[in-house]
């Protein structure tokens, strides 16, 4: 029995080591590709910005806008990969300041207004009270909100609803992003926040992603000494992602 236990333990250690090696190989490949992509991508986006100004609302504006939007999405993915690497190497440092969280989220939501209008999705923000103040790194926490909204838009049908609710208790601020989408299939929803994990619900369809965004979101929330959870809505379709971060700056 002791020999079997030793062999089983050795096998588990070996599997874990191989899994870590595979993940490291994936990340290294992405990092190498990212550095090759980022410079030419920037050289595409800058002239597109100028071209949009020249064309204005004239012929070709929609085409340029579509190209620009997708180039920005690609740049966002590139930056997320680089952020992941900084976190892996303990090189990600927060620079926090006291922030009115509802006001901050409202500004972050503005970049999604056009998408919401185009798909007739009701995007709204509610708060239990005015002036809920939290200490956050505004640059990095904006990525948390953007990733959660992007995820909600990805799985919410046209004419659906996405709501962000902000509330607080004695120790924490709770930010909930609720959608009326297709919901979560996973019994263990914490797997959604694993790197490179792709839900079986969406395999082989247009929703298939990279498995980077929610992992980065989780890492950034943890850096803020917070937690993030996900669950299906009990009173209707869709899911809710809930971020909890402590009040104060201790």
Secondary structure as GFF3:
##gff-version 3
##sequence-region A 1 250
A	DSSP	alpha_helix	2	55	.	.	.	ID=ss1
A	DSSP	alpha_helix	61	88	.	.	.	ID=ss2
A	DSSP	beta_strand	97	100	.	.	.	ID=ss3
A	DSSP	alpha_helix	101	109	.	.	.	ID=ss4
A	DSSP	three_ten_helix	110	112	.	.	.	ID=ss5
A	DSSP	alpha_helix	113	118	.	.	.	ID=ss6
A	DSSP	beta_strand	122	127	.	.	.	ID=ss7
A	DSSP	beta_strand	133	136	.	.	.	ID=ss8
A	DSSP	alpha_helix	138	155	.	.	.	ID=ss9
A	DSSP	beta_strand	161	168	.	.	.	ID=ss10
A	DSSP	beta_strand	172	179	.	.	.	ID=ss11
A	DSSP	three_ten_helix	189	193	.	.	.	ID=ss12
A	DSSP	three_ten_helix	200	202	.	.	.	ID=ss13
A	DSSP	alpha_helix	213	223	.	.	.	ID=ss14
A	DSSP	beta_strand	227	232	.	.	.	ID=ss15
A	DSSP	beta_strand	239	246	.	.	.	ID=ss16
###
